[in-house]
Amino acid sequence: MNLLRRVLVDLRRGLASPNRNARSAVVLGRLLGIAFVVCFGTGLYSHFLQDPLPWMHFPTRPVRLYQFTQGLHITAGIAIIPLLLAKLNVVMPSLVQDPPVRGVLHLLERLSIAVFVSGAIVQVMTGLVNTYQWYPWPFPFRQTHYALSYVLIGSLAIHIGVKLRIIARYWRKRDAYDAEGRFVEDRSVGSELVPDVRDAPPRGLVGAVMRWVDRAADATQVAVRADEADARRASRAQMTERAGAPGVTDADWVADADDTAAVERLPVATPDPVGAGRRQRLARRGFFAGVGAAVAGVVVLTVGQSSVLGEPFNVFAPRQRGTGPGGLPVNRTAKAAGVTETAMAADWGLTITGNGIRKRFSRDELRGMGLVAADLPISCVEGWSQMAAWRGIRMRDLVGLVGAPPASRVRVTSLEQHGGYRIMEMGPEFTTDPTTLVALELNGADLDIDHGYPARVIAPGRPGVLQTKWIESIEVLS
């Protein structure tokens, strides 16, 4: 136990830094909290668009709504990565406190933090890998991501409640630092990020390094004092040799003796509060500037997948806007979906059923109904999105062909034989919207097979996985 205590003491001494204090933890925690709440809210919106509850209805305007919310979701999630690493860096001393656990409540607090940190790492890293459509794990990503989001928000709420006194104490900058810029310690609020072992003698490897540094500094001070004392002694010897010489008075002897004694009694230089504050302030500014640069870097270099403004800087995002067939990226190809032959079959037809009526239309018959145009984005759950020009038949006109009202719920089935999105249901708010189309053309040309030829769904404000490609039937449900 004594060995463990010495190790913890040495580690805390080695982790001492002007950046590792309660104020820094509060600032980074504030930013992380905002980012997690944004991700939670936008993530819930995306989830319920895909799995709506019976009473839910969603807005279809603005048509870029999902493009904005999901782009914000992915961008905030990426920004969390450097913020989380910075927060872990700041709170590192609290992980090696002595004693490690001070009671049942303290144990529960540390367990809640462990759940939050581990959950955050898993959530962020699996979400990042999902943007590249790589799933090197045995569990279903979307369901796990959704469930884990509640664990994260719950543990975050517990953490905020436990640390509320510290957060309130160091919320404002002016309450955290003194006039010289030094951090103001307040042990009464229970912060673990205070140098409570400052005066403890260093031990172990870290202590040995610190003692070597301290000895080097002390040796420099001793050498300076010795040189000054030697100079005074030499001066006294010269005055002794010149004793009785003209111009040397008793007062000179007394003054010289006093000066020499004072020099020999000089202590090691005392700390300079102004200089210490300046150094701490400079270290903090450098640290937060580095964190800000990291956050700005990962955001700017990836946001171009969902924003026109960031497109020139899109270096690390998995999708590039303007690429692919028809100038539009593709997530799932016809080959991957296994529809290459059925989609290109000459006898393909779109079947529409409802009210006991069943009708089937060839592609030429659909085109003969008259095509309407709509500018709508493809916005994928992986974060990329792009506006495109579509032409097709309005969904509300198609359901009207079987005597169903425009405000109908429909089920759309793809030619795909496997996959979680081969069957899609659409609420009446989307069916009635005049820009919801069964599209036959993209950007002035027939649909490419990888974009859903011979026909696909395109609707405003919906995830790309619900814009069903290679459709074969539409069924009116109500």
C-alpha positions as CSV (number, residue, x, y, z in Angstrom):
1,M,0.0,0.0,0.0
2,N,2.8,2.4,0.8
3,L,4.5,1.6,-2.5
4,L,1.2,2.3,-4.3
5,R,0.8,5.6,-2.5
6,R,4.4,6.6,-3.4
7,V,3.7,5.8,-7.0
8,L,0.5,7.9,-7.0
9,V,2.3,10.8,-5.4
10,D,5.0,10.6,-8.0
11,L,2.6,10.4,-10.8
12,R,0.6,13.4,-9.6
13,R,3.8,15.4,-9.3
14,G,4.8,14.3,-12.8
15,L,1.4,15.3,-14.2
16,A,1.5,18.8,-12.7
17,S,0.7,21.4,-15.4
18,P,-0.9,24.8,-15.6
19,N,-3.4,23.3,-18.0
20,R,-4.5,20.6,-15.7
21,N,-6.9,22.4,-13.4
22,A,-10.6,22.6,-12.7
23,R,-11.2,25.7,-14.9
24,S,-9.7,23.9,-17.9
25,A,-11.8,20.9,-17.2
26,V,-14.9,23.0,-17.0
27,V,-14.2,24.8,-20.3
28,L,-13.6,21.6,-22.2
29,G,-16.5,19.9,-20.4
30,R,-18.8,22.7,-21.5
31,L,-17.8,22.3,-25.2
32,L,-18.1,18.5,-25.0
33,G,-21.5,18.8,-23.4
34,I,-22.7,21.0,-26.2
35,A,-21.3,18.7,-28.8
36,F,-22.8,15.6,-27.2
37,V,-26.3,17.2,-26.9
38,V,-26.2,18.3,-30.5
39,C,-25.2,14.8,-31.6
40,F,-27.9,13.3,-29.4
41,G,-30.7,15.5,-30.7
42,T,-29.7,15.2,-34.4
43,G,-29.2,11.4,-33.9
44,L,-32.7,11.0,-32.5
45,Y,-34.1,12.9,-35.4
46,S,-32.3,10.6,-37.8
47,H,-33.3,7.5,-35.9
48,F,-37.0,8.3,-35.8
49,L,-37.1,9.2,-39.4
50,Q,-36.0,5.6,-40.1
51,D,-38.1,4.0,-37.3
52,P,-41.0,6.4,-36.6
53,L,-43.5,5.9,-33.8
54,P,-47.1,5.6,-35.0
55,W,-48.0,9.2,-34.0
56,M,-44.9,10.9,-35.5
57,H,-45.1,13.3,-38.5
58,F,-42.0,15.0,-39.9
59,P,-41.6,18.3,-41.7
60,T,-40.9,18.3,-45.4
61,R,-39.6,21.9,-45.5
62,P,-37.0,23.1,-45.8
63,V,-36.0,20.3,-48.2
64,R,-32.4,20.6,-46.9
65,L,-33.4,19.9,-43.3
66,Y,-32.0,16.4,-43.1
67,Q,-28.9,17.5,-45.0
68,F,-28.3,20.1,-42.3
69,T,-29.1,18.0,-39.2
70,Q,-27.1,14.9,-40.3
71,G,-24.2,17.1,-41.5
72,L,-24.2,18.7,-38.1
73,H,-24.4,15.3,-36.4
74,I,-21.3,14.0,-38.2
75,T,-19.4,17.2,-37.9
76,A,-20.1,17.6,-34.2
77,G,-19.1,13.9,-33.7
78,I,-15.8,14.4,-35.4
79,A,-15.1,17.6,-33.4
80,I,-15.7,15.6,-30.2
81,I,-12.6,13.5,-30.9
82,P,-9.9,16.2,-30.2
83,L,-12.1,17.7,-27.4
84,L,-12.4,14.3,-25.7
85,L,-8.6,13.7,-25.9
86,A,-8.0,17.2,-24.5
87,K,-10.4,16.6,-21.6
88,L,-8.8,13.3,-20.7
89,N,-5.4,15.0,-20.8
90,V,-6.6,17.7,-18.4
91,V,-8.3,15.4,-15.9
92,M,-5.4,12.9,-15.9
93,P,-4.3,13.8,-12.3
94,S,-7.7,12.8,-10.9
95,L,-7.2,9.3,-12.2
96,V,-4.1,8.8,-9.9
97,Q,-5.5,10.4,-6.7
98,D,-4.6,9.0,-3.3
99,P,-6.5,7.2,-2.0
100,P,-8.1,5.9,-5.3
101,V,-11.5,5.5,-3.7
102,R,-12.7,7.4,-0.6
103,G,-16.0,5.7,-0.1
104,V,-19.1,4.2,-1.7
105,L,-20.4,7.5,-3.2
106,H,-16.9,8.3,-4.5
107,L,-16.7,4.8,-6.0
108,L,-20.1,5.2,-7.8
109,E,-18.9,8.6,-9.1
110,R,-15.8,7.1,-10.6
111,L,-17.7,4.2,-12.1
112,S,-20.1,6.7,-13.7
113,I,-17.1,8.5,-15.2
114,A,-15.6,5.3,-16.4
115,V,-18.9,4.4,-18.1
116,F,-19.1,7.8,-19.7
117,V,-15.5,7.9,-21.0
118,S,-15.5,4.3,-22.3
119,G,-19.0,4.8,-23.9
120,A,-17.9,8.0,-25.5
121,I,-14.8,6.5,-27.0
122,V,-16.8,3.5,-28.4
123,Q,-19.6,5.8,-29.7
124,V,-17.3,8.3,-31.4
125,M,-14.9,5.8,-32.9
126,T,-17.6,3.4,-34.2
127,G,-19.5,6.5,-35.6
128,L,-16.3,7.6,-37.4
129,V,-15.7,4.2,-38.9
130,N,-19.4,4.1,-40.0
131,T,-18.8,7.1,-42.2
132,Y,-16.5,4.9,-44.2
133,Q,-19.0,2.1,-44.2
134,W,-16.6,-0.3,-42.5
135,Y,-18.1,-2.5,-39.7
136,P,-15.4,-4.7,-38.1
137,W,-17.6,-5.8,-35.3
138,P,-20.3,-8.5,-34.8
139,F,-23.1,-6.2,-33.4
140,P,-25.6,-4.1,-35.5
141,F,-24.2,-0.6,-35.7
142,R,-27.4,1.5,-35.9
143,Q,-29.2,-0.2,-33.0
144,T,-26.1,-0.1,-30.8
145,H,-25.3,3.5,-31.6
146,Y,-28.9,4.4,-30.7
147,A,-28.9,2.5,-27.4
148,L,-25.5,3.8,-26.4
149,S,-26.5,7.4,-26.9
150,Y,-29.0,7.1,-24.0
151,V,-26.2,5.6,-21.8
152,L,-23.9,8.5,-22.7
153,I,-26.5,11.2,-22.0
154,G,-27.5,9.6,-18.8
155,S,-24.0,9.2,-17.5
156,L,-23.3,12.8,-18.6
157,A,-26.2,14.1,-16.6
158,I,-25.0,12.1,-13.6
159,H,-21.5,13.5,-14.0
160,I,-22.8,17.1,-14.3
161,G,-24.8,16.6,-11.1
162,V,-21.9,15.2,-9.2
163,K,-19.5,18.0,-10.4
164,L,-22.1,20.8,-10.2
165,R,-20.3,22.7,-7.3
166,I,-17.0,22.6,-9.1
167,I,-18.7,23.7,-12.4
168,A,-20.4,26.6,-10.7
169,R,-17.2,27.6,-8.9
170,Y,-15.1,27.7,-12.0
171,W,-17.7,28.6,-14.6
172,R,-16.4,32.2,-15.0
173,K,-12.8,32.9,-15.9
174,R,-12.5,35.8,-13.5
175,D,-13.3,33.5,-10.6
176,A,-10.6,30.9,-11.6
177,Y,-7.5,33.0,-11.8
178,D,-5.9,35.8,-9.7
179,A,-4.7,39.2,-11.0
180,E,-1.3,37.7,-12.0
181,G,-3.0,34.8,-14.0
182,R,-2.4,32.0,-11.5
183,F,-5.0,29.4,-10.9
184,V,-7.0,29.9,-7.7
185,E,-7.3,26.7,-5.7
186,D,-10.5,26.1,-3.9
187,R,-10.5,22.8,-2.0
188,S,-13.9,23.5,-0.5
189,V,-15.7,22.5,-3.7
190,G,-14.1,19.0,-3.8
191,S,-12.1,19.4,-7.0
192,E,-9.5,16.6,-7.5
193,L,-7.6,18.8,-9.9
194,V,-5.5,20.7,-7.3
195,P,-1.9,20.1,-6.5
196,D,-2.6,18.6,-3.1
197,V,0.9,16.9,-3.0
198,R,2.8,20.0,-3.9
199,D,5.0,19.9,-0.7
200,A,5.4,16.1,-0.6
201,P,8.9,14.9,-1.2
202,P,9.3,13.4,-4.7
203,R,10.0,9.7,-4.9
204,G,10.6,7.2,-7.6
205,L,11.8,7.9,-11.2
206,V,9.7,11.0,-11.5
207,G,11.0,12.3,-8.2
208,A,14.6,11.5,-9.2
209,V,14.2,13.6,-12.3
210,M,12.6,16.4,-10.4
211,R,15.4,16.3,-7.7
212,W,18.0,16.5,-10.4
213,V,16.4,19.5,-11.9
214,D,16.0,21.2,-8.5
215,R,19.6,20.4,-7.6
216,A,20.8,22.0,-10.8
217,A,18.8,25.1,-10.1
218,D,20.0,25.2,-6.5
219,A,23.6,24.7,-7.6
220,T,23.4,27.7,-9.9
221,Q,22.1,29.9,-7.0
222,V,24.9,28.6,-4.7
223,A,27.6,29.3,-7.3
224,V,26.3,32.8,-7.8
225,R,26.3,33.4,-4.0
226,A,29.8,31.9,-3.7
227,D,31.2,34.1,-6.4
228,E,29.7,37.2,-4.8
229,A,31.1,36.2,-1.4
230,D,34.5,35.5,-2.8
231,A,34.5,39.0,-4.4
232,R,33.7,40.6,-1.1
233,R,36.4,38.6,0.7
234,A,39.0,39.7,-1.9
235,S,37.9,43.2,-1.4
236,R,38.4,42.9,2.4
237,A,41.9,41.4,1.9
238,Q,42.9,44.3,-0.3
239,M,41.6,46.8,2.2
240,T,43.6,45.0,4.9
241,E,46.7,45.3,2.9
242,R,46.0,49.0,2.5
243,A,45.2,49.5,6.2
244,G,46.1,52.9,7.2
245,A,46.3,54.1,3.6
246,P,45.0,57.5,2.9
247,G,41.3,57.5,2.0
248,V,40.4,54.3,3.8
249,T,38.2,55.1,6.7
250,D,36.6,53.0,9.5
251,A,33.2,53.5,7.9
252,D,34.4,51.8,4.7
253,W,35.5,48.8,6.8
254,V,32.1,48.5,8.5
255,A,30.1,48.9,5.2
256,D,32.2,46.3,3.5
257,A,31.9,43.8,6.3
258,D,28.1,44.3,6.4
259,D,27.8,43.8,2.6
260,T,29.9,40.6,2.7
261,A,27.8,39.1,5.5
262,A,24.6,40.0,3.7
263,V,25.8,38.3,0.5
264,E,26.7,35.2,2.4
265,R,23.2,35.1,3.9
266,L,21.4,35.5,0.5
267,P,18.6,32.9,0.2
268,V,17.7,31.2,-3.0
269,A,15.6,33.5,-5.2
270,T,12.0,33.6,-4.1
271,P,9.2,32.8,-6.6
272,D,8.0,35.7,-8.7
273,P,4.2,35.7,-8.7
274,V,3.9,38.0,-11.8
275,G,6.3,35.8,-13.7
276,A,4.7,32.6,-12.6
277,G,1.3,34.0,-13.6
278,R,2.6,35.0,-17.0
279,R,4.1,31.6,-17.6
280,Q,0.9,29.8,-16.6
281,R,-1.2,32.1,-18.8
282,L,1.1,31.5,-21.7
283,A,0.9,27.7,-21.2
284,R,-2.9,27.7,-21.0
285,R,-3.2,29.8,-24.1
286,G,-0.9,27.5,-26.0
287,F,-2.8,24.5,-24.9
288,F,-6.2,25.8,-25.9
289,A,-4.9,27.2,-29.1
290,G,-3.6,23.7,-30.0
291,V,-7.0,22.2,-29.1
292,G,-8.8,24.9,-31.1
293,A,-6.6,24.2,-34.1
294,A,-7.2,20.5,-33.9
295,V,-11.0,20.9,-33.7
296,A,-10.9,23.5,-36.6
297,G,-8.7,21.2,-38.6
298,V,-10.8,18.0,-38.4
299,V,-14.0,20.1,-39.0
300,V,-12.7,22.1,-42.0
301,L,-11.1,19.0,-43.6
302,T,-14.3,16.9,-43.5
303,V,-17.3,19.3,-43.6
304,G,-16.9,19.6,-47.3
305,Q,-18.8,16.3,-47.8
306,S,-22.0,18.0,-46.7
307,S,-21.3,21.7,-47.3
308,V,-20.6,23.6,-50.5
309,L,-18.5,26.1,-48.6
310,G,-16.2,23.4,-47.2
311,E,-15.9,21.4,-50.5
312,P,-12.5,22.8,-51.5
313,F,-11.0,21.6,-48.3
314,N,-12.6,18.2,-48.2
315,V,-9.4,16.1,-47.6
316,F,-10.3,13.4,-45.1
317,A,-14.1,12.8,-45.7
318,P,-14.9,9.5,-47.3
319,R,-17.2,11.0,-50.0
320,Q,-16.3,13.7,-52.5
321,R,-19.1,15.8,-53.8
322,G,-19.6,15.9,-57.6
323,T,-18.1,12.4,-58.2
324,G,-19.8,9.3,-59.4
325,P,-22.4,8.6,-62.1
326,G,-24.3,11.7,-63.0
327,G,-22.0,13.7,-60.8
328,L,-23.5,12.2,-57.6
329,P,-21.7,9.8,-55.2
330,V,-22.9,6.3,-54.7
331,N,-23.1,4.4,-51.4
332,R,-24.6,1.1,-52.6
333,T,-24.0,-0.1,-56.1
334,A,-26.4,-2.3,-58.1
335,K,-23.8,-5.1,-58.1
336,A,-23.6,-5.0,-54.3
337,A,-27.4,-5.0,-54.1
338,G,-27.6,-8.0,-56.5
339,V,-30.0,-6.3,-58.9
340,T,-27.9,-5.9,-62.1
341,E,-30.0,-8.3,-64.1
342,T,-33.5,-7.6,-62.7
343,A,-33.1,-3.8,-62.9
344,M,-32.1,-4.0,-66.6
345,A,-34.7,-6.6,-67.6
346,A,-36.8,-5.6,-70.5
347,D,-40.1,-6.7,-68.8
348,W,-39.6,-4.5,-65.7
349,G,-42.7,-2.8,-64.5
350,L,-43.8,-0.8,-61.5
351,T,-46.8,-2.3,-59.6
352,I,-49.1,-0.1,-57.7
353,T,-51.8,-1.6,-55.4
354,G,-54.5,-0.2,-53.1
355,N,-58.2,-0.3,-52.5
356,G,-58.3,-3.8,-54.1
357,I,-56.9,-2.4,-57.3
358,R,-53.6,-3.5,-58.9
359,K,-52.0,-1.7,-61.8
360,R,-48.6,-2.2,-63.5
361,F,-46.7,0.3,-65.6
362,S,-43.7,0.0,-67.8
363,R,-41.0,2.7,-67.8
364,D,-42.3,4.1,-71.1
365,E,-45.8,4.3,-69.7
366,L,-44.6,6.1,-66.6
367,R,-42.6,8.6,-68.8
368,G,-45.8,9.1,-70.8
369,M,-47.6,10.4,-67.8
370,G,-45.5,13.6,-67.9
371,L,-42.4,14.2,-65.8
372,V,-42.1,17.0,-63.2
373,A,-38.8,18.4,-61.9
374,A,-37.6,18.9,-58.4
375,D,-34.3,19.9,-56.9
376,L,-33.7,17.8,-53.8
377,P,-30.6,16.6,-51.9
378,I,-29.4,13.1,-51.3
379,S,-28.4,13.2,-47.7
380,C,-26.9,10.0,-46.3
381,V,-26.7,8.9,-42.7
382,E,-22.9,8.7,-43.1
383,G,-22.8,12.5,-43.3
384,W,-22.3,13.3,-47.0
385,S,-25.0,15.0,-49.0
386,Q,-25.4,16.8,-52.4
387,M,-28.1,18.6,-54.2
388,A,-29.3,17.2,-57.5
389,A,-31.9,17.8,-60.2
390,W,-34.6,15.0,-60.5
391,R,-37.4,14.4,-62.9
392,G,-40.2,11.9,-62.4
393,I,-43.9,11.3,-61.4
394,R,-45.3,12.7,-58.3
395,M,-46.0,10.0,-55.7
396,R,-49.5,11.5,-54.9
397,D,-50.4,11.2,-58.6
398,L,-49.4,7.5,-58.6
399,V,-51.4,6.6,-55.5
400,G,-54.4,8.4,-57.1
401,L,-54.3,5.9,-60.0
402,V,-55.7,3.2,-57.6
403,G,-58.2,5.6,-56.1
404,A,-56.2,6.4,-52.9
405,P,-56.2,9.9,-51.5
406,P,-53.0,11.9,-51.7
407,A,-52.6,11.8,-47.9
408,S,-51.9,8.0,-47.9
409,R,-49.3,5.9,-46.2
410,V,-47.4,3.8,-48.6
411,R,-44.9,0.9,-48.6
412,V,-42.2,0.8,-51.3
413,T,-40.4,-2.4,-52.1
414,S,-37.1,-2.7,-53.9
415,L,-35.8,-5.3,-56.3
416,E,-33.2,-6.1,-53.7
417,Q,-33.7,-9.5,-52.1
418,H,-31.7,-8.8,-49.0
419,G,-30.9,-5.8,-46.8
420,G,-32.6,-3.9,-44.0
421,Y,-33.9,-1.1,-46.3
422,R,-35.3,-3.2,-49.2
423,I,-38.8,-2.3,-47.9
424,M,-39.5,1.3,-46.9
425,E,-42.7,2.9,-45.5
426,M,-43.5,6.6,-46.1
427,G,-45.9,8.7,-44.1
428,P,-48.7,10.9,-45.6
429,E,-46.7,14.1,-45.1
430,F,-44.2,12.9,-47.7
431,T,-46.7,11.3,-50.0
432,T,-48.7,14.5,-50.4
433,D,-45.6,16.7,-50.9
434,P,-45.4,17.8,-54.5
435,T,-41.7,17.3,-54.7
436,T,-41.8,13.6,-53.6
437,L,-41.2,11.7,-56.9
438,V,-40.7,8.3,-58.4
439,A,-37.7,9.6,-60.2
440,L,-36.6,8.4,-63.7
441,E,-34.0,11.0,-64.5
442,L,-31.0,12.6,-62.6
443,N,-29.3,15.8,-63.6
444,G,-30.7,15.8,-67.1
445,A,-30.1,12.1,-68.0
446,D,-31.7,8.7,-67.4
447,L,-30.9,7.3,-64.0
448,D,-27.7,5.3,-63.9
449,I,-28.2,1.8,-62.6
450,D,-26.1,2.6,-59.5
451,H,-28.5,5.5,-58.8
452,G,-31.6,3.3,-59.0
453,Y,-32.5,2.6,-62.6
454,P,-35.2,2.0,-63.7
455,A,-37.0,4.1,-61.0
456,R,-36.3,5.2,-57.5
457,V,-37.9,7.3,-54.8
458,I,-36.7,10.8,-53.9
459,A,-38.4,12.9,-51.2
460,P,-37.6,16.0,-49.2
461,G,-36.0,15.9,-45.8
462,R,-35.4,12.1,-45.6
463,P,-32.2,10.0,-45.2
464,G,-30.7,8.5,-48.3
465,V,-31.4,5.0,-47.1
466,L,-35.1,5.8,-47.3
467,Q,-34.8,7.1,-50.9
468,T,-35.4,3.5,-52.2
469,K,-33.6,2.5,-55.4
470,W,-34.6,-0.1,-58.0
471,I,-38.2,0.0,-56.9
472,E,-40.7,-2.7,-58.1
473,S,-43.9,-2.0,-56.2
474,I,-45.8,0.7,-54.3
475,E,-48.5,-0.5,-51.9
476,V,-51.1,2.0,-50.4
477,L,-51.5,1.1,-46.7
478,S,-54.0,3.6,-45.6
